[in-house]
Amino acid sequence: MIVAMGSSPTRDRIGELWISHQKAEIIVAARHQENVSQLWSQATSGAEVRFYNQIIDRIQDASSLLIFGPDEAKSELLLRLELLSPKRHF
C-alpha cells in the first residue's frame, strides 16, 4: 500500500513502514539523512491506539509512505491516520 502524505515545504521525505499487530519497523529518509526505528505493541487495554499513535508520530514528516506487512494492521493504521487528519487525503 502506498500512501501520499502531502509534501513538506523544506524537502521531501520518503517513508517505509513494515507493520504487524505486534511490531512496526519504520524508515523515514530525506536527501542525506535516514531515521530508522522499531516499535513493539503492548498487550494491554488501549495499547493498539497508543501503538498506532506512536507510529503516526514517527511518520508524520513523510511526504509519501510505503506500508507493507502480513495482516490487517496496515488498513487499521490508515483508518487511524484518516481519523486524526480528516483534512488530509490518503
C-alpha positions in Angstrom: 0.0 0.0 0.0 1.4 3.4 -1.0 0.1 6.5 0.8 0.7 10.1 -0.3 1.0 12.1 2.9 1.5 15.6 1.5 4.7 17.5 0.8 7.0 19.2 3.2 7.8 22.8 2.5 11.5 22.2 3.1 12.2 18.8 1.5 10.6 15.6 0.5 10.8 12.7 2.9 10.1 9.1 1.9 8.9 6.6 4.4 8.7 2.9 4.5 6.7 1.0 7.2 6.5 -2.7 7.9 3.7 -3.3 10.3 2.0 -6.1 12.1 -0.1 -6.1 15.2 3.0 -6.9 17.3 5.7 -4.7 15.7 6.5 -1.8 13.4 9.7 -1.1 11.6 9.9 2.5 10.3 12.3 4.2 8.0 11.9 7.9 7.0 14.6 9.2 4.7 15.5 12.5 3.1 18.5 13.5 1.0 21.4 12.6 3.3 19.6 11.5 6.4 17.8 8.4 7.4 15.8 7.8 10.6 15.2 4.1 11.5 13.1 3.0 14.4 11.3 -0.1 15.8 8.1 -0.1 17.9 6.6 -3.1 19.8 2.9 -3.2 20.7 2.0 -4.0 24.3 -0.8 -6.5 25.0 -2.8 -4.1 27.3 -6.1 -2.3 27.2 -5.8 0.7 24.8 -2.4 -0.4 23.6 -3.5 -0.6 19.9 -4.4 3.1 19.8 -1.1 4.1 21.5 0.8 1.8 19.1 -0.7 3.4 16.0 -0.3 6.9 17.5 3.4 6.3 18.1 3.8 5.1 14.5 2.0 8.2 13.3 4.3 10.5 15.3 7.3 8.9 13.5 5.9 9.1 10.0 4.2 12.5 10.1 7.0 14.2 8.3 7.0 11.8 5.3 5.6 13.1 2.0 4.9 9.6 0.8 4.8 6.3 2.6 5.1 2.6 1.5 3.2 0.4 4.0 3.6 -3.3 4.0 3.2 -6.3 6.3 1.4 -9.6 6.9 -2.0 -8.6 8.4 -4.8 -6.1 8.8 -2.7 -3.6 10.7 -2.0 -1.7 7.5 -5.6 -0.9 7.0 -6.2 -0.2 10.7 -3.3 2.3 10.7 -4.7 4.0 7.6 -8.1 4.4 9.3 -6.3 5.9 12.3 -4.5 8.4 10.0 -7.8 9.4 8.4 -9.4 9.8 11.8 -6.6 12.0 13.2 -6.1 14.1 10.0 -9.5 14.4 8.3 -8.4 17.3 6.0 -5.5 15.3 4.5 -6.2 12.9 1.7 -4.6 9.4 1.8 
